[in-house]
Amino acid sequence: MALSVAAVDKVAFEYGNSAGAADVKRYGATATIDWGAKWLQTEHWFLSGYWEGGVNFWDSNPGTTGNDSLVDVSVTPVLRWQRVADNGFAPFLELGVGAHGFTETKIENKDFDIAFAFGSHIGGGIRLGDQGRYEFLYRFQHLSNASLGDRNPGINFHLFQFGYRF
């Protein structure tokens, strides 16, 4: 896929909590570059996509691993089914699968074995304001090393994001 413009189209701030037995908080920022394409376009809806790069800080208790924090850097292609943002209100659904690199392999009671994971997410949200400049998004994300390491405990997150489109 060719990018029409190699400029950042949106920046966002993210907060999340792990789901399940782990108690990990996640804080971060993302930047996106739209692909500039509209597929399966109808009068009010279309499929589009973008690249998302992110940096997140995970914070927890030391637990059995002895580590209470790590930094996660990610790159994810995302597909989004959305309404045209012509009336100041545009709902959307999205999904993405990307790559994550960690500064540590352990946090709280999780031992990921390797400092790499695949991250998959499904989410939904709304774009508001003039040309849909403001964006509120919820994601459910699963991270797993796909058994590339000896252990593959995985971790899930509930994530909330606020973004601004340029």
N, C-alpha and C positions, 0 to 999 in steps of 0.2 A: 504494500500500500504506500502510495506516495503522499507525503504531507504537502498541503498547499502552501503553508507558511510555517516556518520553524520558529514561531514566537509563542510565548505563553498566553493561553486564552483564558485561564482561570487559576486563581489561587484559593486554597481552602485550608481551614483549620479543623482538626479532628480530635475528638475525645471518645474513649471507649473503655469498656470493662470486659474482662474475659467471662465466658459462659462456662458453667460446670464447676468442678471442684477447685480450680485455680482461682486466685484472687489477684489479678494483674490489671493495673490501670494503664491506659495507653494515651499518650499525648503526641500530636504531630502536625505536620503541614504537608500539603500536596500542591503540585503544579501540574496543569494539563495542557496538552497540545491537541486541538481538534483535528480530525482527519479531513474535515472540509467536504464530506460526502453525505448525501441523503439518499438512502435506499428505501424501496418499498413505500414510497411517498404516496399518501392519500391527501385529501383536502386539508385535514387537520393533524395528521400524525406522520412520523417518519422514523426510520432506523438510522442511527449515526454511530460514530465511534470516536474514541480519543485515546491518546497515550497519557498515563498518569505516573508521575514520579513522586515518591514520598519518602519522608524521613520521620520516624516515630521513636519516642522514648517510652520504654515499658518500665513501670515501677511496681514493685511488689515487696513482700517480706522475704527474708533469706530462705526460709523453708529448709528442706533437707539438702538442697544443692549448695546452699551457702551464697548464692547470687541473688541480689535483690533488684537488679536493673540490667537493661541492655538497650542497644540502639538497633533499629530495624530500618534498612534502606530497601526500597522496592521500585520496580518498574512493572506496570500492568497495562495491557491493552484492554479497553472496556467497550462493550457494545451497549447502546442506549436506545430504547424505544420511547419516543417523547412526543408530546403535543407541541405544535407550533406556538411559540411564545408571542403571539400577536395581541393578546388581550391582557397582558400583565400577570397571567396565571397559567403555568404550563407544567402539569404532572409528568412524571417519567418513571420507567423501570429500567434497571440495568443489571448487567452481569459482566464479570471479568475474571481472568486467570492470569497470574503473573509470577514473577520471581522475587524472592526476598533474601537478603543477606543480613546476618546478625553479627554483632560484635562479641557475643557470648553464645555458648551452646546450652547454657542452663539458666533457669530462673525459677525461683520458689521451689516447687516440687517437680518441675518438668525438666527432663534431660533430653534435649532434641538430638543429641549425638553429633550432628554436624551443624555448621553455621549457615545452612541454606534451607529454604523451604519454598514450596509452591503455595501461593495464596489464591484462593477462589472466593468470590463474593457474589451475593445477590442483594439488590437494594432497590429503594424507591425514594422518591422525593418530589419536591416542587421547585420551580423557578418562579420568582416574583419580580415585580417592578418593571421599569422601562426596559424593554427587550429581554426580559428574564435575567437581569444582571445578578440578582441575589438568588442563592440556591441553598436549600435545606435538604439534607440527605440522611437516610438511615441505611446502614448496611449490616448484614450478617456475614462474617468472614471466617473461613476455616484455613488454617495454616498447617501444612504437613510436609515432611521431607520425602513423601512417596516411597518410603522404605529404602532410600538410597543409603541410609546409615543403618547401624545395628538396631537402633531403637527408633520408633516413630510414634511418640505419644500424641502429637498434634495439639492444637489449641484453637478455640473458637472465640470470637469477639462480637459484641454488639457495639457498633460504631455510629457516632453522630458527627455530621460534618456541616460546616457553614462555609459557603464559598462566594466569591465575587468574580463575575465575568467581565473582562475588559471589552 
